[in-house]
Amino acid sequence: MFFKKKTENDNNIKKKKGCLKPLIISIVIFVVLGFVVIMSIKDVIKIYGVNLKTFQEYVEWLNEEVDENTLTTNKITNAHYVAFTEKANNSGLEIFDANGNVQMNVPTIKIENSITLTDCELGAMINNASKQENNSQVFNLLELTITDLGNGFYLMKSVVKFDLTEVKKEIGKNANDLPNQIYITSEGSCYTVGSRIQTKDNTIKINQLSNDKNQKIVNFLKEVEKDMEDDELSSIMDINNYVLTEIINSFVSKTNTKIILSNGTISFNIKN
């Protein structure tokens, strides 16, 4: 199986992943790598019974045009980041670096007062923290929506745009036919356990594919993931929510707060 046969190029890719600055990018880059490598290494068709014609059809589907305006219903904007910075300053949240950007790659984050953020404001914080030194972004959260389902459960919807440009360069010619970006919409139930947020029953939709096309690619990826040795990516279905819950839980841990979900908001409360 491909993931059991590491090559020198694979090692170079992992080294580059370790050099990226923020915690968020170190999580996201692995997810992107796993997804792209699966779809770009054509040897997998010999293992999972997908003929070359079908595999190339999958790649063509991934290259279909995506309209971001219709893909998102609760789009994150710069205004949300401005609102976040005001709330952060009012709460004494010391999360900004010398350049005024969000810095998550630290052991602890000081906070003086509890803070309540809208889902979009939290998304704007995550986006700013995911920027690399050159201002590029492998991961761009276009939407984050939290809706009350009742009985302590909430629907978490996220739309993430993955920039595959640099990853494709690392993989080489096998990835040439893939698009430079992929959009993944993820939905799942989320709830809190102690000071952590967890998700279940996650589903994903790739780009704006029809349900039939999306299910065929998802089924293919599920077959591939059964033989993946890497524990960092436990399930293709958990791509976005895995990333988001890891980021949120890291923030909770670093600020030593307790998370409280509500319809459209997340509160980080100072522990007594």
N, C-alpha and C positions, 0 to 999 in steps of 0.2 A: 504494500500500500504506500502511496506517496508520502504520507506523514510519518512513515516508519523508515524512510530512506532519506535522511538528511544529506544535502549536497553542500558544497562549499559556498554556493550562492545563497542558500538558505541561511547559513551561518552569518554571512555578510549582512543579510537583511535584518537578522535579529540584533546584530551589533548596532546597526543604525537605529533600531527601535530603542535600544538602551540609551542612546545619546540624546534623544529628544527630551526637551525641558520638563513640561508639566506632568504630574501624575496622570492627568486626564488623557494626554496624548499617549502615554505608555500603555494605558488600557486600550484605547481606541485603535492604535496602530496594529496591535495584534489581531483585533477583530477584523479590521480591514484586510490585513494580510491573509488571514485564514480564508476569508470569503473570496478574495481575488485569486489566490493561488488555486483554490478548488476549481474556479471557473476558467482558469487560464491554462492549466496543465492538461493537455489533451490526452495524456496517457490514462487518465482516470476513466475514459470511456471504455477501455478494455477491461476494467475492473467492475464497473457498475452497469454494464450492459446497455449503455447508451451509444447508439451508432453515431458516426461522425456527422452525418446529415442532421440528425436531431440536435446534437451538441452545438453545431454551428447555428442552427435555428434559435437555440437558447441565447446565444451571444447576440444574434440579430435583435432579439426581443429586448435585450439589455440596452441596445443602442437606440431604441425608439425614443422620440422626443418627449421631454417632460416639461409641463407648464407649472412652475412653482406657485403661481398665483392661485391655480385651482387645486393644487396638491395640499395646500395648507388652509385651515379655517381659523386659526388663532395665531397668526404670524408674529414672531418675535421681531421687534424693531429697536432702533437705537434709543427711542423714547423710553423703552422699558429698562435699558441699561442706565439711563440718566436717573430714572426713578429708583432703581436699585442703589445707585451710589449715594443718593440723598438719604435713603433709609439706613444704609450701612454707616454713614457718617453720624447719623442721629443715634444709632445704637452703640456707637463706639467699636464697631467691627473693624479691626485692624487687618484688612485683607489685601490692601493695595501695596504694590511695590513702589520703588522710587519714580517710576514712569507713570504711575496712576493706574496700572493694570492689575487685574485680580491675580493674586499669587496663592496658589493652593499647594505648591510643592514645599511646604514647611511642616515641622512637627506639630506645632500648635498655632491656633489663630485666636487672638484675644477678642473678647466681646464683653461689653459692659451691661447691655440691656437686651431683652428678648427682641426678636425681629420677626415680622410677618411679611412674607413676599408673595406676590401673585405668581402663578405658574410661569407667566411670561418673564417676570423679573428674575426669577430663579434661572430660567433658561438663558437670559441675557448674561447673567453672572457666569454661567457655565461656558458660554460661547467666548467671553472675553478671556477666561482662564485657559481656554484651549488654543489660543494663538501662540505660534512659535516666534522665535526671535526675529525672523524676517517678515512677521505679520501674516504669514500664510496659515491656512487652517486645513488640516486633514479632515477634521470633523466640524460640521457646522449645524447646530441645532436650529432648525427653522421653526419648529412648533413644539410646545410642551403644554398639554392641557390636562388638568386634573378635575374630574367630575365625580360628585358624590353619588354612590350607588346605594347607600343605606347600609345599616348594620356594620359600620366600621370599614366598609370596602369602598374603594374609589377606582374609577377608570383612569388609567394613565395612558395618554396617547402622545407619542412623540414622532416627529418627522425629522430625520437626520440626512444631511447631504454629506457623503463621503467623497473627498477629492482623492482620486486614485493616481494622479499624475506621477508623483514621486515613487509610489509603490510599483507602478508599471515599469518605471525605469530600472528599478532594482530587480524585478523579475525577468525582464528582458523581452525578447521577441515573442515569446509565447503569449504575452499579454497585449500585443499590439491591437488585436481586434476588439478588445474591451473598451467601453466608453471611459472618458476621463473622470466621470463622476457617476455615482449611483445614489439613488434616494431610497431610503427604507422607512416605511411607516410602521410603527409598532404600537399595538394596543394590548393591554392586560390589566387585570385587577391588581391593585396595590393596597397595602395595609401596613400598619405599624406593629412591630413586636419589640417592646421595650423602647430603646432609643434608636431602633433601626427601622428602615422601610424595606419591605419585601414585595415581590410581584409573583403572580402565578397566571396560568392560562393565557400566556402571551401568544399573539399571532403577528405575522409580519406580511407586509405587502411591498414588493419591489417596484420602484418607479411608479408608473401609472398603468401597469399591466392589467389586462383583463383577469378575472378570477381564474379562468382556465389556465392561462399562460403562467400566472403567478404560482398556482398550485403545482404545476409540472416542475418548475424550477425549484420550489421549496422541497418537493418530494425528492428531487435529485440530490439536493444539498443534505437532506436528512440521511439518505443512504451513505453519502460520503462521510458524514460526521461520525457515523457508528464506528469507524476505524481510526479516528483521530486519537493520537496519543496525548496531545497537548491538553492539559486540564484547564488552561486559562479560558478556553472557549468551550463551555460545557454543552451549549446548544445553539444552533443557528437561530432558533426561534427567539432566543433571549438577547439578541444582539443589542438592540437599543435600550431595552429596559435593564439589561445587565450593566451596561455602561452607566446609565443614569443613576441606578440605585447605588452603584459603587461610589460614584461621585458624591451623591447626597449623603450617604453613610460616612464617607470620609470627612465631609464638612461637619457633620454632627459630632464625630469623634474629636476632630481638631478643635472645635469650639466648646466641647464639653456641654452640649445642649441636649434637649429632648425634642423630638420632632412631633408636631401635631398637624394632621391633615385636615383640610376643610374644602368646601367646594370652591375650586379655583385658587386656593392659597395653601401655602405651607408655612407654619410657624416654627421657629427655632427658639425654644424657651430656656432661659437660664435655669439650671438645676438648683433646687434649694439645698 
